Amino acid sequence: MIVTLIVICEVGFWVLLAAGLAARYLLRKPGLGLALLLCEPLLEVLLLVVTAVDLKNGADPSWKHGLAAVYIGYTVGHGHRTVKWLDGHAAHRFDGAPLPRPPRYGRARALHEAKVWLGTLVAAAVASALLLLAMWYVDDPGRTSSLEGWMHIAWRAATIHGVVALTYALFPKRAPAPQERDEDRPLTKV
C-alpha cells in the first residue's frame, strides 16, 4: 500500500505540475496555476499521514516506510527547484522568455552545483528526521533497523553528490576562447 501511494504521489506531482503550468500559460490564469501548484505539498502530507497510520496499526517498519521518508525528503529538498526549472521552460515555450540554463563555466557553475547539493542535504536531513521520528514512534530497535539503513542511504547519496559538486569548484570548466572572426584575421598570401 505504501509503495502504491508513493507511485500515486509521484504521478500526482507531475499531473498537478502539468495542470498548474497549463493553467498559467495556456489558459492565462496564473492564480489558478499557483493554486494547483500549491496543492502538490498536500500529496506529501497525505503520504506522511498514511505511513504514520500504517506504523500505528502495527505494520513492521520496512523498506517501504524508509522509501516514503526519502521520497518526502527529496520532494522538500528539490521539489521547488524542479517546479521553478519547469516553469522557466514553460515560460520560454509559451511566453518567449529566455531559456533558463544553469551557468556552464567557472565559479558560477560551481556555485550552482553547490546550491543543488544543498537541496540534497536538505533532503537527507528531512528524510533522517522522519526516519528518526518513525523509529522513536515504533520504539523497538529490533524492528527499526531497516529504517536506520535508509538514513545511511540518504547521507551516502548526499556525500556522493557533495563530492561531485566539489569537483566543479576544484576543477572548474573554462569557457572556450572566443573564435576569431574571418574579418579580424590578417590577410595571408597564398
C-alpha positions, 0 to 999 in steps of 0.5 A, a space after each residue: 500500500 505504501 509503495 502504491 501511494 508513493 507511485 500515486 504521489 509521484 504521478 500526482 506531482 507531475 499531473 498537478 505540475 502539468 495542470 498548474 503550468 497549463 493553467 498559467 500559460 495556456 489558459 492565462 490564469 496564473 492564480 489558478 496555476 499557483 493554486 494547483 501548484 500549491 496543492 502538490 505539498 498536500 500529496 506529501 502530507 497525505 503520504 506522511 499521514 498514511 505511513 504514520 497510520 500504517 506504523 500505528 496499526 502495527 505494520 513492521 517498519 520496512 523498506 517501504 516506510 524508509 522509501 516514503 521518508 526519502 521520497 518526502 525528503 527529496 520532494 522538500 529538498 528539490 521539489 521547488 527547484 524542479 517546479 521553478 526549472 519547469 516553469 522557466 521552460 514553460 515560460 520560454 515555450 509559451 511566453 518567449 522568455 529566455 531559456 533558463 540554463 544553469 551557468 556552464 563555466 567557472 565559479 558560477 557553475 560551481 556555485 550552482 552545483 553547490 546550491 543543488 547539493 544543498 537541496 540534497 542535504 536538505 533532503 537527507 536531513 528531512 528524510 533522517 528526521 522522519 526516519 528518526 521520528 518513525 523509529 522513536 514512534 515504533 520504539 523497538 530497535 529490533 524492528 527499526 533497523 531497516 529504517 536506520 539503513 535508509 538514513 545511511 542511504 540518504 547521507 551516502 547519496 548526499 556525500 556522493 553528490 557533495 563530492 561531485 559538486 566539489 569537483 566543479 569548484 576544484 576543477 572548474 570548466 573554462 569557457 572556450 576562447 572566443 573564435 576569431 572572426 574571418 574579418 579580424 584575421 590578417 590577410 595571408 598570401 597564398 
